[in-house]
Amino acid sequence: MERNNRIFRGKESTPSTLASKIIDELHLWEIAGAKGVKCRKNSSGNVSPAFCSVQFLSLLL
C-alpha cells in the first residue's frame, strides 16, 4: 500500500506513521498465529515497536 501511494499517488507517510502501520500489521500476524512473530503490550496496553520482534528464519521454514 505504501509503495502504491508513493508511486501512483505521489503521497508518502511520515516515518512514525509508517512504523505504526508496520507494528499494526505485525500484531495482526501474531493474532493470526504466525510463527516467529511476538508482540508484547507496554504498560499503557498498546503494542509498540520496542515490544515487537520477528524471527525471519522461523518464518521461512
N, C-alpha and C positions, 0 to 999 in steps of 0.2 A: 504494500500500500504506500509506504513512504517513497519507494523508488518511483512508482507511477505518479505520485503527486509532484515529485521533483522534476521528472522528465516531461510529463504531458501537461501539467497544470502550472508549472513554474512556482510551486509552493513548497516550502520546507518547514519542518518542525524545529523548534528550539532543542538544544541538547537535553534539557531537563524533560521536555515533553516526550522526546524520543526514548529516553531512558525509562520513563514511566510506562510507555506503551510496551517496551520490551519486558519489563517486570510483570505487567499485567498478563502478557502472553505466556511467560514462564509459569506464572501462578495457575493459569488455565490448564497448561500441560500437566502440571503437578496434580491438579484436581482430577484430571482425566486418567491419571495413573501412569504417566510416562516414567520410565526407569531413568535414574540418574539426575532427576530434577528435584531439588529440595528448596523450599521457601519457608522461612520462619517469620512470624509476625513480631514486630517490635513492641515496645511497652504500650504504645497507643492503639495496638490492634491492627496496624497496617503492615502490608508487605512492603519492604524497602529494598533497594539494590544491595545494601550491605548484608542482607539476610538471605539472598538467593544464590544458589550455586548450581552449576550444570557439570556433570561428568560426561564429557563428549565421547570418551571411549565406550562407556556403557550404553550410550545412545546408539552407537553404530553397530553394536553386537546384537 
